Structure formats: C-alpha cells, structure tokens
Amino acid sequence: MNLFGHLRAYDYGEVHFKLDKSTGLRAIIAIHDSRLGPALGGCRFIDYESDEAALIDALRLARGMTYKAALAGLAHGGGKSVIIRPKGHFDRVALFRAFGNFIDDLRGHYITAEDSGTGLEDMEVARTVTKYVTGVDPSHGGSGDPSPYTALGVRRGIEACVSYKLHRDSLKGIHVAVQGVGHVGYHLCRELHQAGASLTVADVDPLKAERAHRELSAKVVLLDEIFGVACDVFAPCALGSALNDATIPKLKATIVAGAANNQLAEPRNGDDLHARGILYAPDYAINAGGLVNVAQEVLGYDEQKSRDKTMKIYDTILDIAERSTKLQAPTYRVADIMVEERLAVAGR
Ligand code: NAD
C-alpha cells in the first residue's frame, strides 16, 4: 500500500491506527484538518475488502467532514473513524470499549459519533471510557436522532433555492420529487407538506413510499421515474451518485436540493447541472443540519440553539447561489472555494 501517497492525494494530515489484540479491534482514525477546532465525525463499522479500502474510506469521509463543518460555520475540523469488522465471533461491547480507549488516547483531538454500522448503544459503551463521544442518548444529555435536523436544514435550503430561482417566498404550490423516504426523506416530506408543497416520491421499500402517500398525500412513482418527474425541485435523499451521466439528462426540475451525501457521481456532473441552468444546492452545504445538532452536543445540548443554527442553512445556500451567478461558476465549486477561504483564514 502506498500509504503516504494516499495521504497526499487526500491532502492530509494525520492518521492514527490501532490494533488491540485482546478484542480484535482494528481501527483507523483519520483527522483531515483541525484548523477550525477538534475533528468531529462518525465511526463506521462495516466489512472492508482490504485494509487499504478501509483507510481510503476514512480519508475520503474525514475530508468531507472538514468541508461540511467549515461551511456550516462550526468550530470543528473533519475527522472520521472506521473499525474493520472482525471475521467470526467477537465481543461487541469489549470492541467498542477498546475503541473508546483509542479515542481517549487522542485527548479530544477527535470526537466521534454514530455512522453506518454503529448505533446509540455502541456510543454509550465508548462513553464509559471517554468523554469524546457525541450522539449519546438524550437521557445522558445527548442530541438523539440527527435526521429531523438534517431534514429541517434541507427544507431551508430548498426555500433558499425557490426564492433565488423561482422568486417565490413560500413553498406553497411548489412540487418536490423526493428520491428515498427513509429517515431524512420522510421528515423532509413532512416539513414540505406542512409548508404547502406537493410531493412525488419513490423508494425501494414500498412500505415507506406508501406511508408518504397515506400520511402526506404524496404521489408514488417507480424508482426510475423519479428523475423525470415534471416538478420544481428534485430532492435526492437515498444513496450517493444519484446525479450522473444517465440521470441528469432526464431531469425536468430547475432545482436539485436534497439530503444525500456525495450526490454528484463525478465533479463534472456539477458542471453539467450548471450548464443546463439547474440550481444545485451542494450536498454538504444543505445536509449539515445533523452535524450542527451533534456539534451542539459538544457545547452542551440545547435544542433551540440547534434549530436556530440549522435554520441558517438558508443563508448559506442563498450565498452560494448568488456567488455562482456572479462568478459564472457551478455551485459545487463555489462551495469548495468558500471552505478553502475559511480554512486559509483559520490557518494564519
Ligand atoms: P435511510 O437509510 O433511512 O433512508 C434512505 C432511503 O432511501 C431508504 O428508505 C431506502 O429504502 C431508500 N432508497 C435506497 N435506494 C433507493 C433508490 N435507488 N431509489 C429510491 N429510494 C432508495 O438513510 P437516511 O438517514 O435518511 O439518509 C439518507 C441520505 O442522506 C444518505 O445519503 C445519508 O448519507 C444522507 N445524510 C443523512 C443524514 C442523517 O441525519 N441521517 C445527515 C446527512 C446526510
């Protein structure tokens, strides 16, 4: 493995490795940037085909966290940890306790949270040995489920796009096509429905689509049809890479604004959207509400402060849209430039 080659490619940085023989823990903590504050980011616990794949995942994700936190105005850098899922039997409690000790060794330089494959219970175990854990149970002063905050931020981002692109100051009568009505997608649909928007949805899980139909009067379409719905806003809230060479030509929406991470299959797909005159709300700018909520937990959890900060995603998206027009540059590039400016100032 070309270890330092990978670090250079992702613009690093600092990476910590831990092998704990007694529990079988094999973990990596990637700290991409800490100029704005301690690195914050979740812990993944999944199967990896190789150690290199685990490292690259951590490097890529931690870098994304730097950008998300910086644009949301948080006093945090970007970090991420991965635990390589042991083969065969293992003691999950002992594993997460060992992981907690690993975090504690870094003395607050990295703060963890839930991510794919980890849950509240794992965070509770880690918390028994380190205080550098967020996303713990609300009964312990934790912030709980981040998805309603992510959805709130996405709704605010959609409002900003609708104001900028369609010159409308309300979502009443705006038609939104939502791909994926899971945790965030469902909460988003509720927000939009309450604001008077009409909804079309698609989900691989028919029960989830059916719930949106029953409770929120959403029209349900087939998975492939969601891209070509004649609507004002397309909101990708499922997996990554929804915006690609095959789907972008189908879009009839003038705005793309949703919760999913890594929506652009390739950066050049952001140029394609720009060329087609579609206003794209950069994913890490619009979906930061959950991170804002978790970051509030570090300061001492306050629900109202979380909401107030998440509401400001409106201003961020509006700022990006205005700069994009002024600079004649695609929004995803504008967002990156804004982050790089903030990091440069912090690094002085
Ligand atoms: P989730 O798993 O609860 O929901 C995803 C939904 O998408 C599921 O209902 C799933 O059935 C559906 N789906 C999967 N493939 C699909 C497809 N091809 N077409 C239509 N539907 C499909 O996940 P979530 O927590 O709601 O997160 C959604 C997205 O938002 C993810 O990309 C996630 O990384 C991102 N995100 C989530 C949060 C959060 O607070 N949960 C924060 C930031 C970003």
Boltz pocket constraint, residues with backbone or C-beta under 6 A from the ligand:
constraints:
  - pocket:
      binder: B
      contacts: [[A, 146], [A, 147], [A, 148], [A, 150], [A, 179], [A, 180], [A, 181], [A, 182], [A, 183], [A, 184], [A, 185], [A, 202], [A, 203], [A, 204], [A, 205], [A, 208], [A, 223], [A, 236], [A, 237], [A, 238], [A, 239], [A, 240], [A, 259], [A, 260], [A, 261], [A, 287], [A, 288], [A, 290], [A, 291]]
      max_distance: 6.0
